[in-house]
Amino acid sequence: MNPYQQKKRWKYFLLAFAVVIAGSSLIYTNYLVKNIARSERTRAQVWALSMKQILSSDDNDFLTYVIAVRDSLIVPAIVTDENEDFKYVRGLDTTKTFIKLQAENNKKMKYDTAYFTSELKYMKNQHAPIKLKVPGGWWLVFYKDSPLLTQLKLFPYVQLTLIAIFLLMAYTAFSSSRKSEQDQVWVGLAKETAHQLGTPISSLMAWIELMKEKFDAEDDVLVAEMENDVKRLEIVADRFSKIGSKPVLEDHLVYDVVKDFVDYFKVRVSKNIGFELSGNPLLQAGLNIPLFDWVLENLLKNAVNAIDGKGSIKIDISSGKGKTKNQVFIDVADTGKGIQRSKFDTVFQPGYTTRKRGWGLGLSLTKRMVENYHNGQIFVKDSEIGKGTTFRIVLKNSQNDKQTTA
């Protein structure tokens, strides 16, 4: 299992663990809510029966008992007759619902019609009414959850939201700290590697010059290619020495830079793989050649590895049109095995590889060099299983930028 897949499994495990915690919290809270809801309905039923008993009583303190029992209910409630005409209210806004005694000493409820209708509709949706048989018909007792029960229902969601925010902040801080430490280690390792390579490379260059003099091999093709490879090693060492530092970008003709590298690269791979370079030779972009050659090397190596047997690699350089007219496009297309659409973003993740001996760092480094060092973009433009893949690099057209500035 490669590191990327292992990391992915850990993410799924942590996600599943978080879901279990969240589910347990919701289930337990729901259990409490149901118990409290049953308790509140029982109290409402007792209150309704008490009201019924008082209404059938001949006691002279009838009004006192009604008010006392009415105020004993802890949940907001509305009592209506069968026609839903307002009779009593409990726990609602007293500025909108209140009792006024008329001159003939009869109680008559005054209320804000819109407010009453809204509250009654809400109560109907929450609970079935409690029916109360009274002389001359039925009264209906509508009620809604108490503020405590309402808050308890919302509590787990608030709790989970706060936990999620805390975990996200902690994960971000931890990842940032770990990434910073890893970057420092890799930068130090890269610079030390460049330093260690410097001495043998200088020695090899000296040995090649001695070979030319001793064997009169100034024009020998093999010695020339050996010299090219040693110079290549020198460039690689220079790349590692630049890691961690901001590279200097200079304007270059993109076509010429790509052609120089392709000419060097193609003689070092199988002759069964053909190379084709096309496009506009006049397009310019800000490039750091050692680092950009590294980008091309990674893309071309991936393309070669993707081709099983005979195939071709085509590189096309073009300029954008319309909104993208200030951009330079470099398309690298191969006739290899292709990439699944679901893996278009994954291939740039550190550790992702389809090769048994691969490290899965090539495309990750490529993306970093294009986006962080050259202020560009790289992505999988198109791919089809069994037919090939096209990667696209997008750079700023420095020539158009100068004209726009002027």
C-alpha positions as CSV (number, residue, x, y, z in Angstrom):
1,M,0.0,0.0,0.0
2,N,1.5,3.4,-1.0
3,P,1.5,6.3,1.4
4,Y,-1.3,8.1,-0.4
5,Q,-3.7,5.1,-0.1
6,Q,-2.7,4.7,3.6
7,K,-3.4,8.3,4.3
8,K,-6.7,8.0,2.5
9,R,-7.7,5.0,4.6
10,W,-6.9,6.9,7.8
11,K,-9.1,9.8,6.6
12,Y,-12.0,7.4,6.0
13,F,-11.4,5.8,9.4
14,L,-11.4,9.2,11.2
15,L,-14.5,10.2,9.3
16,A,-16.3,7.0,10.3
17,F,-15.3,7.5,13.9
18,A,-16.6,11.1,13.8
19,V,-19.9,9.8,12.3
20,V,-20.2,7.3,15.1
21,I,-19.7,10.0,17.8
22,A,-22.2,12.3,16.1
23,G,-24.7,9.5,15.7
24,S,-24.4,8.4,19.3
25,S,-24.9,12.0,20.5
26,L,-28.0,12.5,18.3
27,I,-29.5,9.1,19.3
28,Y,-29.0,9.8,23.1
29,T,-30.3,13.4,22.8
30,N,-33.3,12.1,20.8
31,Y,-34.0,9.6,23.6
32,L,-34.0,12.4,26.2
33,V,-36.2,14.6,23.9
34,K,-38.8,11.8,23.6
35,N,-38.9,11.2,27.3
36,I,-39.3,14.9,28.1
37,A,-41.9,15.2,25.4
38,R,-43.9,12.3,26.9
39,S,-43.6,14.0,30.3
40,E,-44.9,17.3,29.0
41,R,-47.8,15.6,27.2
42,T,-48.7,13.8,30.5
43,R,-48.6,17.2,32.3
44,A,-50.8,18.7,29.6
45,Q,-53.3,15.9,30.0
46,V,-53.4,16.3,33.7
47,W,-53.9,20.0,33.3
48,A,-56.8,19.4,30.9
49,L,-58.5,17.0,33.3
50,S,-58.0,19.5,36.1
51,M,-59.6,22.2,34.0
52,K,-62.5,19.9,33.3
53,Q,-63.0,19.1,36.9
54,I,-63.0,22.8,37.9
55,L,-65.5,23.6,35.1
56,S,-67.9,21.1,36.4
57,S,-67.5,22.3,40.0
58,D,-70.0,24.6,41.8
59,D,-67.3,26.1,44.0
60,N,-67.6,29.9,44.5
61,D,-63.9,30.3,43.9
62,F,-64.2,29.0,40.4
63,L,-62.2,31.8,38.7
64,T,-59.4,31.5,41.3
65,Y,-59.1,27.7,40.7
66,V,-59.1,28.2,36.9
67,I,-56.3,30.8,37.1
68,A,-54.3,28.6,39.5
69,V,-54.6,25.5,37.3
70,R,-54.0,27.4,34.2
71,D,-50.7,28.8,35.5
72,S,-49.6,25.4,36.6
73,L,-48.9,24.3,33.0
74,I,-45.2,24.7,32.2
75,V,-45.6,24.6,28.4
76,P,-47.2,27.2,26.1
77,A,-50.8,26.3,25.3
78,I,-54.0,27.5,23.6
79,V,-57.5,26.3,24.5
80,T,-60.2,26.7,21.9
81,D,-63.7,25.4,21.3
82,E,-64.7,23.0,18.5
83,N,-64.7,26.0,16.1
84,E,-61.3,27.0,17.2
85,D,-62.5,30.2,18.9
86,F,-60.1,31.4,21.5
87,K,-60.8,30.5,25.2
88,Y,-57.6,30.4,27.2
89,V,-53.9,31.0,26.6
90,R,-50.8,29.9,28.6
91,G,-47.2,30.9,28.1
92,L,-47.6,33.1,25.0
93,D,-46.8,36.8,24.5
94,T,-49.1,38.6,26.9
95,T,-48.9,41.8,24.8
96,K,-50.6,40.0,22.0
97,T,-53.0,37.6,23.9
98,F,-54.8,38.8,27.1
99,I,-58.1,38.5,28.9
100,K,-60.3,41.6,29.3
101,L,-63.4,41.7,31.7
102,Q,-66.4,43.4,30.1
103,A,-68.9,45.6,32.0
104,E,-71.3,42.6,32.3
105,N,-68.6,40.8,34.1
106,N,-68.1,38.1,31.4
107,K,-64.6,37.1,30.3
108,K,-63.8,37.8,26.7
109,M,-60.5,37.1,25.1
110,K,-58.8,39.7,23.0
111,Y,-55.8,38.7,20.9
112,D,-53.7,39.5,17.8
113,T,-55.3,37.4,15.1
114,A,-52.2,36.9,13.0
115,Y,-50.1,36.0,16.0
116,F,-52.8,33.6,17.4
117,T,-53.2,31.9,14.0
118,S,-49.4,31.4,13.6
119,E,-49.0,30.0,17.1
120,L,-52.0,27.7,16.7
121,K,-50.7,26.4,13.4
122,Y,-47.3,25.7,14.9
123,M,-48.9,23.8,17.8
124,K,-51.0,21.7,15.5
125,N,-47.9,20.7,13.6
126,Q,-46.1,19.7,16.8
127,H,-48.7,17.7,18.7
128,A,-52.2,16.3,18.4
129,P,-54.7,18.3,20.6
130,I,-56.0,17.1,23.9
131,K,-59.9,16.9,23.8
132,L,-61.7,18.1,26.8
133,K,-65.5,17.4,27.2
134,V,-67.3,20.4,28.7
135,P,-70.9,21.3,29.1
136,G,-72.3,22.2,25.7
137,G,-69.5,20.6,23.6
138,W,-65.7,20.1,23.4
139,W,-62.7,22.2,24.2
140,L,-59.4,21.5,22.4
141,V,-56.1,22.0,24.2
142,F,-53.2,22.7,21.8
143,Y,-49.7,23.0,23.2
144,K,-46.1,23.2,22.0
145,D,-42.7,22.1,23.4
146,S,-41.3,24.0,26.3
147,P,-38.3,26.3,25.7
148,L,-36.1,23.7,27.6
149,L,-37.2,20.9,25.2
150,T,-36.7,23.1,22.2
151,Q,-33.2,24.1,23.3
152,L,-32.4,20.4,24.0
153,K,-33.4,19.5,20.5
154,L,-31.0,22.1,19.1
155,F,-28.2,21.4,21.5
156,P,-26.5,18.4,19.8
157,Y,-26.3,20.3,16.5
158,V,-24.8,23.3,18.2
159,Q,-22.4,21.0,20.0
160,L,-21.4,19.1,16.9
161,T,-20.9,22.3,15.0
162,L,-18.5,23.7,17.7
163,I,-16.6,20.3,17.8
164,A,-16.3,20.3,14.1
165,I,-15.0,23.8,14.0
166,F,-12.5,23.0,16.8
167,L,-11.3,19.9,15.0
168,L,-11.0,21.7,11.7
169,M,-8.9,24.4,13.3
170,A,-6.8,21.9,15.2
171,Y,-6.2,19.8,12.1
172,T,-5.3,22.9,10.0
173,A,-2.8,24.1,12.6
174,F,-1.3,20.6,13.0
175,S,-1.1,20.0,9.3
176,S,0.5,23.4,8.8
177,S,3.0,22.8,11.5
178,R,3.9,19.4,10.2
179,K,4.1,20.6,6.6
180,S,6.5,23.4,7.7
181,E,8.7,20.9,9.5
182,Q,8.7,18.5,6.5
183,D,9.5,21.3,4.1
184,Q,12.5,22.3,6.3
185,V,13.8,18.8,6.3
186,W,13.4,18.3,2.6
187,V,14.9,21.7,1.8
188,G,17.9,20.9,4.0
189,L,18.2,17.4,2.4
190,A,18.0,18.8,-1.1
191,K,20.7,21.5,-0.4
192,E,23.0,18.9,1.2
193,T,22.5,16.6,-1.8
194,A,23.4,19.4,-4.2
195,H,26.5,20.1,-2.1
196,Q,27.6,16.5,-2.0
197,L,27.1,16.1,-5.8
198,G,29.2,19.1,-6.5
199,T,32.6,17.5,-5.9
200,P,32.2,14.3,-8.1
201,I,30.6,16.3,-10.9
202,S,33.6,18.6,-11.0
203,S,35.9,15.6,-11.0
204,L,34.0,14.0,-13.9
205,M,34.2,17.2,-15.9
206,A,37.9,17.2,-15.4
207,W,38.3,13.6,-16.3
208,I,36.4,14.2,-19.6
209,E,38.7,17.0,-20.5
210,L,41.7,14.7,-19.8
211,M,40.1,12.0,-22.1
212,K,39.7,14.5,-24.9
213,E,43.4,15.5,-24.7
214,K,44.9,12.1,-24.2
215,F,42.8,10.3,-26.9
216,D,42.3,13.2,-29.2
217,A,38.6,12.7,-28.8
218,E,37.4,16.3,-29.1
219,D,34.9,15.4,-31.8
220,D,34.0,11.9,-30.5
221,V,30.2,11.4,-30.4
222,L,30.3,9.1,-27.3
223,V,32.5,11.6,-25.3
224,A,30.2,14.4,-26.4
225,E,27.2,12.5,-25.0
226,M,29.1,11.7,-21.9
227,E,29.8,15.4,-21.5
228,N,26.1,16.2,-22.0
229,D,25.1,13.7,-19.2
230,V,27.7,15.2,-16.8
231,K,26.3,18.7,-17.6
232,R,22.9,17.2,-17.0
233,L,24.0,16.1,-13.5
234,E,25.3,19.6,-12.9
235,I,21.9,21.0,-13.8
236,V,20.2,18.5,-11.5
237,A,22.5,19.5,-8.6
238,D,21.7,23.1,-9.4
239,R,18.0,22.3,-9.2
240,F,18.4,20.9,-5.7
241,S,20.3,23.9,-4.6
242,K,17.5,26.1,-5.6
243,I,14.8,24.3,-3.6
244,G,13.5,26.5,-0.8
245,S,14.7,29.7,-2.6
246,K,12.6,31.9,-4.8
247,P,13.8,31.2,-8.4
248,V,14.6,34.0,-10.8
249,L,12.4,34.0,-13.9
250,E,13.6,35.3,-17.2
251,D,11.8,35.7,-20.5
252,H,12.5,32.9,-22.9
253,L,11.0,31.5,-26.1
254,V,9.0,28.6,-24.9
255,Y,9.4,26.6,-28.1
256,D,13.2,26.8,-28.0
257,V,13.4,25.8,-24.3
258,V,11.1,22.8,-24.9
259,K,12.9,21.8,-28.1
260,D,16.3,21.8,-26.4
261,F,15.1,19.5,-23.7
262,V,13.2,17.2,-26.0
263,D,16.3,16.9,-28.2
264,Y,18.3,15.8,-25.1
265,F,15.6,13.5,-23.8
266,K,14.5,11.6,-26.9
267,V,17.9,10.0,-27.6
268,R,17.9,8.5,-24.1
269,V,14.6,6.5,-24.4
270,S,13.4,3.7,-26.6
271,K,13.4,4.2,-30.4
272,N,9.9,2.8,-30.4
273,I,8.6,6.1,-28.9
274,G,8.4,9.0,-31.4
275,F,8.5,12.6,-30.4
276,E,6.7,15.5,-32.2
277,L,7.0,19.1,-31.4
278,S,4.7,21.7,-32.9
279,G,3.3,25.2,-32.2
280,N,4.1,28.9,-32.2
281,P,7.9,29.4,-32.0
282,L,7.5,33.1,-31.0
283,L,5.6,32.8,-27.7
284,Q,7.5,34.0,-24.6
285,A,7.1,33.2,-20.9
286,G,9.0,33.9,-17.7
287,L,11.0,30.6,-17.0
288,N,13.7,29.3,-14.8
289,I,15.2,26.9,-17.2
290,P,16.7,24.3,-14.8
291,L,13.4,24.0,-12.9
292,F,11.2,24.1,-16.1
293,D,13.4,21.3,-17.6
294,W,12.6,19.4,-14.5
295,V,8.9,19.9,-15.2
296,L,9.3,18.6,-18.7
297,E,11.4,15.7,-17.6
298,N,8.8,14.5,-15.1
299,L,6.0,14.8,-17.7
300,L,7.9,13.1,-20.5
301,K,9.1,10.3,-18.1
302,N,5.5,9.7,-17.1
303,A,4.4,9.6,-20.7
304,V,7.2,7.1,-21.6
305,N,6.2,4.9,-18.7
306,A,2.6,5.0,-19.7
307,I,3.4,3.8,-23.2
308,D,3.5,0.0,-23.5
309,G,5.7,-0.9,-26.4
310,K,5.4,1.5,-29.4
311,G,3.8,4.9,-29.2
312,S,4.3,8.6,-29.5
313,I,4.5,11.8,-27.5
314,K,3.3,15.1,-29.0
315,I,4.1,18.5,-27.5
316,D,2.1,21.5,-28.8
317,I,2.7,25.1,-27.8
318,S,-0.1,27.6,-28.4
319,S,-1.5,30.9,-27.2
320,G,-4.9,31.4,-25.7
321,K,-7.7,33.3,-27.3
322,G,-10.3,35.8,-25.9
323,K,-10.0,35.9,-22.1
324,T,-7.0,33.6,-22.2
325,K,-5.0,35.6,-24.8
326,N,-2.4,36.5,-22.2
327,Q,-1.6,32.8,-21.6
328,V,0.7,30.2,-23.2
329,F,-0.5,26.6,-23.4
330,I,1.9,23.6,-23.5
331,D,0.1,20.4,-24.1
332,V,1.9,17.1,-23.6
333,A,0.0,14.2,-25.1
334,D,0.9,10.5,-25.1
335,T,-0.6,7.3,-26.5
336,G,-0.3,5.5,-23.2
337,K,-2.7,3.6,-21.0
338,G,-4.7,6.7,-19.9
339,I,-6.0,7.8,-16.5
340,Q,-9.5,7.4,-15.0
341,R,-11.4,10.7,-14.8
342,S,-11.8,10.2,-11.1
343,K,-8.0,10.3,-10.7
344,F,-7.4,13.6,-12.6
345,D,-6.7,15.5,-9.4
346,T,-5.3,12.5,-7.4
347,V,-2.3,12.0,-9.7
348,F,-0.8,15.2,-8.3
349,Q,-1.0,14.0,-4.7
350,P,2.3,13.2,-3.0
351,G,2.7,9.4,-2.8
352,Y,0.3,8.5,-5.5
353,T,1.8,6.1,-8.1
354,T,0.7,3.2,-10.2
355,R,4.3,1.8,-10.5
356,K,5.6,-0.8,-8.0
357,R,8.9,1.0,-7.5
358,G,7.6,4.6,-7.8
359,W,7.8,7.2,-5.1
360,G,4.8,9.1,-6.4
361,L,6.6,12.5,-6.1
362,G,7.1,13.4,-9.8
363,L,3.8,15.0,-10.6
364,S,3.5,16.5,-7.1
365,L,6.9,18.3,-7.6
366,T,5.8,19.2,-11.1
367,K,2.6,20.9,-9.9
368,R,4.6,22.7,-7.2
369,M,7.2,24.0,-9.6
370,V,4.6,25.2,-12.2
371,E,2.2,26.8,-9.7
372,N,4.5,28.1,-6.9
373,Y,7.7,28.9,-8.9
374,H,6.3,29.9,-12.4
375,N,2.9,31.3,-11.3
376,G,1.2,28.9,-13.7
377,Q,-1.2,26.0,-13.7
378,I,-1.0,22.3,-14.6
379,F,-3.8,19.8,-14.9
380,V,-5.0,16.8,-16.9
381,K,-6.7,18.3,-19.9
382,D,-8.0,15.0,-21.3
383,S,-7.5,11.2,-20.9
384,E,-9.1,8.0,-22.1
385,I,-8.3,4.6,-20.9
386,G,-6.3,2.7,-23.5
387,K,-5.8,5.7,-25.8
388,G,-3.7,8.2,-23.9
389,T,-3.5,11.3,-21.7
390,T,-2.9,15.0,-22.3
391,F,-1.4,17.2,-19.6
392,R,-1.7,21.0,-20.0
393,I,0.7,23.6,-18.6
394,V,-0.6,27.2,-18.5
395,L,1.9,30.1,-18.3
396,K,1.7,33.8,-18.6
397,N,2.6,35.2,-22.0
398,S,5.3,37.7,-20.9
399,Q,5.3,39.4,-24.3
400,N,1.6,40.3,-24.1
401,D,2.1,41.4,-20.5
402,K,4.8,43.8,-21.6
403,Q,2.6,45.2,-24.4
404,T,-0.3,45.6,-22.0
405,T,1.9,47.4,-19.5
406,A,3.3,49.7,-22.2
